[in-house]
């Protein structure tokens, strides 16, 4: 009977050790998943911030272009009309040839 009790104790001890190792492994996996989640969240936040900055930069560049163009047209109206006329003539000449 004593041998059976020792054997059963050893069996429980082995099972508990195995369960403890498995629990430790699962905790390590959980910690890795949390680290990965944090890293991905930070990367997404950085990319969103970069996209916002790019949109702001593009918007400011477009505003500057419109302001510069308006200033040039006011300063040199005849030259502006001439450039637009030549550009229109060039497009009118090129478009029928592109369709063929």
C-alpha angles and dihedrals in degrees: 000000000000091000090052091050091050090047091050091048091052090049091052091045092053092046093048091048090050091048091048092051091048091049090049091050091050091049090052090050090049092051090049091051091051091050090049091049092051092048092050092047091051092048092050091048091050092049092049090051091049090050091050091050091049092051091049091048092049092048092051091047091052091049091050091049092051092047092048092048092048090049092049093048091051092046097045109020098162093050090049092052090047093051092048091047092051092046090051092049091049092050091046090053096044101043098065090048093050092055093057 
